[in-house]
Every structure is written in C-alpha cells, then in structure tokens.
C-alpha cells in the first residue's frame, strides 16, 4: 500500500561460531531487514557502520564483542533456530541495551511484529492504514499494531516483570529481617527479667512494664527506619548517577506504599515480640534473685 512502510522484526536466539566449526557464544538477537538498520532500527554505533549492510550482516553489542574478542569485519557462522547455518560478517558493534543482548542479524524469518510509519504522508488516517494492513495480513497469522501500542505493551510487560521481581526479592529480605528482629528482641528481653522483676516489686504493674518495653521497641523502629532511609537514599543516588549514563531521562519512582507497609510490619513484629517476651511466668520475688 502506498505511504506505509512495514518493518518486520523477529526476536530469537542464535548461536555464533567460527568458520572452522568452533562455537563462540549464544545470543538473544533480532532479525531485521537490511534496509531497516540505520533507518527504522537505530542503535548507537560504536564501531563499523549500519550503511550499505550486506545481506548476511551481523551486528553485535559491545558486551559480546569484548567477551568473545570479536571485531568488525570478522567472518562468522550463524546458527538460526531453524537449524540453518548462515555465513555472516560482523558489520558493526553497537552499545549494549538495558535489556541485555542488543544484536541484529539479517531478516530471514516470518515477521511476528510490524511497525507502521505514516511519515510518508498519504492523507490516510493511521487507523485506516492499520485496518488495511490487518486485512492484507489476515491469513498470515501476524499481529499488527501501531508503534505507540507496541511501546505501551512492552512498557506494561516490563513494569509487571519488575514488580514481580521486586516483590519476591523484598519479600525474602523482609522475612529474614523479621526473624532476626524477633530473635534479637526475645534474647534481649529474656536477659532483662531481673530488671522487670525489680520494677514489679517497686510497684509497677505488668501492663506498665509491657508499655515501657513497647515504647522502647517503637523508638528502635523509628531509629532503624531513619538509618535505613539514609542508606537507601545514598544507594539510590549512586544508582541513578550510573543509570543516567545510559538513559538521559530515567524517571525516579519511589514506592511509598511498599515502604510504609514494610515499616508497619517491622513495628508490629517488634512491639509484639517485645511485649510477649516481657511477660514473666515466674513470681517477681524469684525473678528478682536471678543473676544478670
């Protein structure tokens, strides 16, 4: 259709090796047409060029180049998921992406994603162009979406994966932290039985003693939260300074809900443990005779 530029992009895993048959590495790559490199797909080039690429081009990122000691112009053998062995040549080395491998090979598979570019200007609304392309590819099984829709879907998937990973990691760390806090308080309060017994003999009720211990525990939670906040801010500032070298406009997101939930859980466990460990099962006069 005039005015529509379709760029097929297929993600897959490939293996690269030498022409002598030695396997070098396994890479997660994208198969794109030769004409799309440097036009629709524009990764930052460190060496080589994306212009006038051969049909058997291979573009790798700096991580693969450094770890496998590869240079622009090296002739390789690319093993595709279909089992085909294709002679290829490294045409360029690009900067590594945030999602890991950022490598490209010449497109030879059925496209699974298509990008629509209406910059040619046909006077036809983009929605109508999408409908027309969907009708043309109805029997191919391909799914067509606009560039904005693709970015929105990828962004949503990345956010979901990040949230799931954060919940698992923070959940494990929080569980171990709560066990450590409870164990420390139980040992500390057990060692203060004589002190509590003397307070009881001096006229303090068990409820008053429990309130004092709960207040002490609450103060410890506040102090620990402040110290943790300072350490977190320092770590976050360092990470943002490093990330800003890769992404110019990296957003800063503070998970206030998770932070306050963590503080509340720590406070609840701390106060409950201290209060429970303070309860004395023996008579006050007997506890008062316990040596420190």
C-alpha positions as CSV (number, residue, x, y, z in Angstrom):
1,X,0.0,0.0,0.0
2,X,1.5,3.4,-0.9
3,X,2.6,5.5,2.1
4,X,3.0,2.7,4.5
5,X,6.4,1.3,5.5
6,X,6.4,-2.1,7.2
7,X,9.4,-3.2,9.1
8,X,9.3,-6.9,10.3
9,X,11.2,-7.6,13.5
10,X,11.6,-11.1,14.8
11,X,13.2,-11.9,18.2
12,X,15.1,-15.2,18.5
13,X,18.1,-16.9,20.0
14,X,21.1,-17.7,17.8
15,X,24.5,-19.3,18.2
16,X,27.6,-17.9,16.5
17,X,30.8,-19.7,15.7
18,X,33.9,-19.6,13.7
19,X,34.2,-20.7,10.1
20,X,36.2,-23.6,11.4
21,X,33.3,-25.0,13.3
22,X,34.0,-23.8,16.9
23,X,31.1,-22.4,18.8
24,X,31.7,-19.0,20.4
25,X,28.5,-17.7,22.0
26,X,24.7,-17.9,22.2
27,X,23.0,-14.5,21.7
28,X,19.4,-13.2,22.0
29,X,19.0,-11.2,18.8
30,X,16.5,-9.6,16.5
31,X,16.2,-10.4,12.8
32,X,15.5,-7.2,10.8
33,X,15.7,-6.3,7.1
34,X,18.9,-4.8,5.8
35,X,17.2,-1.6,4.8
36,X,15.8,-1.1,8.3
37,X,19.1,-0.9,10.0
38,X,20.1,2.7,10.4
39,X,16.7,3.9,9.3
40,X,13.9,2.4,11.5
41,X,16.2,0.5,13.8
42,X,18.9,2.9,15.0
43,X,21.1,1.5,17.8
44,X,24.1,3.6,18.9
45,X,27.1,2.6,16.8
46,X,30.5,2.2,18.5
47,X,32.4,0.9,15.5
48,X,31.6,0.0,11.9
49,X,28.6,1.3,10.1
50,X,24.9,0.5,9.5
51,X,25.0,1.9,6.0
52,X,25.2,-0.4,3.0
53,X,25.0,-3.6,5.0
54,X,25.5,-6.9,3.3
55,X,22.6,-9.4,3.2
56,X,24.5,-11.7,5.6
57,X,25.3,-8.9,8.1
58,X,25.7,-9.5,11.9
59,X,25.6,-6.5,14.3
60,X,26.7,-7.3,17.9
61,X,26.8,-5.2,21.0
62,X,29.9,-4.2,23.0
63,X,29.4,-6.9,25.6
64,X,29.6,-9.7,23.0
65,X,32.5,-8.0,21.2
66,X,34.5,-7.7,24.4
67,X,33.7,-11.1,26.0
68,X,34.2,-13.0,22.7
69,X,37.1,-10.9,21.4
70,X,35.2,-10.1,18.1
71,X,35.9,-7.2,15.7
72,X,34.2,-5.5,12.8
73,X,34.9,-7.5,9.7
74,X,35.2,-10.9,11.3
75,X,33.6,-13.7,9.4
76,X,31.3,-15.9,11.4
77,X,28.8,-18.8,11.1
78,X,25.3,-18.0,12.5
79,X,23.2,-21.0,13.5
80,X,19.5,-20.0,13.4
81,X,16.7,-21.7,15.4
82,X,15.6,-23.4,12.2
83,X,18.9,-25.2,12.1
84,X,20.2,-23.3,9.1
85,X,23.9,-22.3,9.2
86,X,24.5,-19.0,7.5
87,X,27.9,-17.4,6.8
88,X,27.8,-13.9,8.2
89,X,30.1,-11.0,8.7
90,X,30.2,-8.6,11.7
91,X,29.3,-5.2,10.2
92,X,29.1,-3.1,13.3
93,X,29.4,-3.0,17.1
94,X,26.7,-1.1,19.0
95,X,26.2,-0.1,22.6
96,X,24.6,-2.7,24.9
97,X,20.9,-2.2,25.6
98,X,19.3,-2.1,29.1
99,X,17.5,-5.5,28.4
100,X,20.7,-7.4,27.8
101,X,21.9,-8.5,24.4
102,X,21.4,-6.0,21.6
103,X,22.4,-7.8,18.5
104,X,20.9,-8.0,15.0
105,X,21.0,-10.3,12.0
106,X,19.6,-10.2,8.5
107,X,15.9,-11.0,8.5
108,X,15.0,-14.4,7.0
109,X,12.1,-15.5,9.1
110,X,8.3,-14.7,9.1
111,X,7.7,-11.4,10.8
112,X,5.9,-11.5,14.1
113,X,5.7,-7.8,14.7
114,X,5.2,-5.0,12.3
115,X,5.8,-1.3,12.7
116,X,3.7,1.3,10.8
117,X,5.3,4.5,9.8
118,X,2.9,7.1,8.3
119,X,5.6,9.8,7.9
120,X,5.4,9.4,4.1
121,X,2.1,11.3,4.2
122,X,-0.7,9.7,2.2
123,X,-3.5,11.7,3.7
124,X,-5.0,8.4,5.1
125,X,-5.5,8.4,8.9
126,X,-3.3,6.0,10.7
127,X,-6.3,3.9,12.0
128,X,-7.4,3.3,8.4
129,X,-3.9,2.3,7.5
130,X,-3.8,-0.2,10.4
131,X,-7.2,-1.6,9.3
132,X,-5.9,-2.0,5.7
133,X,-2.7,-3.8,6.7
134,X,-4.7,-6.1,9.0
135,X,-6.9,-7.1,6.2
136,X,-3.9,-7.7,3.9
137,X,-2.3,-9.9,6.5
138,X,-5.5,-11.6,7.8
139,X,-4.5,-15.0,6.6
140,X,-0.8,-14.9,7.7
141,X,-1.5,-15.0,11.4
142,X,0.6,-11.9,12.0
143,X,-0.5,-9.4,14.6
144,X,-0.3,-5.8,13.6
145,X,-0.1,-2.9,16.0
146,X,0.9,0.7,15.9
147,X,4.3,1.8,17.2
148,X,2.7,3.6,20.2
149,X,0.6,0.4,21.0
150,X,3.8,-1.7,20.8
151,X,5.7,0.6,23.2
152,X,2.7,0.6,25.6
153,X,2.6,-3.2,25.6
154,X,6.3,-3.5,26.1
155,X,6.2,-0.9,28.9
156,X,3.4,-2.7,30.7
157,X,5.2,-6.1,30.4
158,X,8.4,-4.6,31.7
159,X,6.7,-3.0,34.6
160,X,4.9,-6.2,35.6
161,X,8.2,-8.2,35.5
162,X,10.0,-5.5,37.5
163,X,7.2,-5.5,40.1
164,X,7.2,-9.3,40.4
165,X,10.9,-9.4,40.9
166,X,10.8,-6.7,43.5
167,X,8.1,-8.4,45.4
168,X,10.0,-11.7,45.5
169,X,13.3,-10.2,46.4
170,X,11.9,-7.8,49.0
171,X,9.7,-10.5,50.5
172,X,12.6,-12.8,51.1
173,X,14.7,-10.0,52.6
174,X,11.8,-8.8,54.8
175,X,11.2,-12.4,56.1
176,X,14.8,-12.8,57.1
177,X,14.9,-9.4,58.7
178,X,11.7,-10.1,60.8
179,X,13.2,-13.3,62.0
180,X,16.4,-11.6,63.0
181,X,14.5,-8.8,64.8
182,X,12.2,-11.2,66.7
183,X,15.2,-13.4,67.7
184,X,17.2,-10.4,68.9
185,X,14.3,-9.0,71.0
186,X,13.5,-12.3,72.6
187,X,17.1,-12.7,73.8
188,X,17.3,-9.1,74.9
189,X,14.1,-9.2,76.9
190,X,14.9,-12.6,78.5
191,X,18.1,-11.1,79.8
192,X,16.2,-8.3,81.5
193,X,13.9,-10.5,83.6
194,X,15.6,-9.4,86.8
195,X,15.1,-5.7,85.9
196,X,11.4,-6.3,85.2
197,X,11.0,-8.2,88.4
198,X,12.5,-5.3,90.4
199,X,10.2,-2.9,88.7
200,X,7.3,-5.2,89.8
201,X,8.5,-5.3,93.4
202,X,8.7,-1.5,93.3
203,X,5.0,-1.3,92.5
204,X,4.9,-1.3,88.7
205,X,2.1,-3.4,87.2
206,X,2.7,-5.9,84.4
207,X,0.8,-3.7,82.0
208,X,3.1,-0.7,82.8
209,X,6.2,-2.8,82.2
210,X,4.8,-4.0,78.9
211,X,4.1,-0.4,77.8
212,X,7.6,0.6,78.6
213,X,9.1,-2.2,76.6
214,X,6.7,-1.5,73.7
215,X,7.7,2.2,73.7
216,X,11.4,1.2,73.7
217,X,10.8,-1.1,70.7
218,X,8.9,1.7,68.9
219,X,11.8,4.1,69.3
220,X,14.1,1.4,68.0
221,X,11.9,1.0,64.9
222,X,11.9,4.8,64.3
223,X,15.7,5.0,64.6
224,X,16.2,1.9,62.4
225,X,13.8,3.4,59.8
226,X,15.7,6.7,59.7
227,X,19.1,4.9,59.3
228,X,17.7,2.6,56.6
229,X,16.2,5.7,54.8
230,X,19.6,7.4,54.8
231,X,21.3,4.2,53.4
232,X,18.6,3.8,50.8
233,X,18.9,7.4,49.6
234,X,22.7,7.1,49.2
235,X,22.3,3.8,47.2
236,X,19.6,5.3,45.0
237,X,21.6,8.4,44.2
238,X,24.6,6.2,43.2
239,X,22.4,4.0,41.0
240,X,20.7,7.0,39.4
241,X,24.1,8.5,38.6
242,X,25.2,5.3,36.9
243,X,21.9,4.9,35.1
244,X,21.9,8.4,33.8
245,X,25.0,7.5,31.7
246,X,22.8,5.0,29.8
247,X,19.4,6.8,29.8
248,X,19.2,10.5,29.7
249,X,15.7,10.8,31.2
250,X,15.4,8.0,33.7
251,X,12.3,8.5,35.9
252,X,12.6,8.3,39.7
253,X,9.8,6.2,41.2
254,X,9.5,5.9,45.0
255,X,7.3,3.0,46.2
256,X,5.8,4.8,49.2
257,X,3.1,2.2,49.7
258,X,5.6,-0.7,50.0
259,X,7.9,1.4,52.2
260,X,5.2,2.3,54.7
261,X,3.9,-1.3,54.7
262,X,7.4,-2.6,55.5
263,X,7.8,-0.1,58.3
264,X,4.4,-1.0,59.8
265,X,5.1,-4.8,59.6
266,X,8.5,-4.3,61.3
267,X,6.9,-2.1,64.0
268,X,4.2,-4.6,64.6
269,X,6.6,-7.6,64.9
270,X,9.0,-5.6,67.1
271,X,6.3,-4.4,69.6
272,X,4.5,-7.7,69.7
273,X,7.8,-9.7,70.3
274,X,9.0,-7.3,73.0
275,X,5.6,-7.3,74.7
276,X,5.4,-11.1,74.6
277,X,8.9,-11.6,75.9
278,X,8.3,-9.2,78.8
279,X,5.5,-11.3,80.3
280,X,7.0,-13.2,83.2
281,X,5.7,-16.6,84.1
282,X,7.6,-16.8,87.4
283,X,6.9,-14.9,90.6
284,X,8.5,-11.5,90.8
285,X,10.5,-12.3,94.0
286,X,12.0,-15.3,92.4
287,X,12.9,-13.4,89.2
288,X,14.5,-10.7,91.2
289,X,17.0,-13.2,92.5
290,X,18.2,-14.1,89.1
291,X,21.8,-13.0,88.4
292,X,22.5,-10.9,85.4
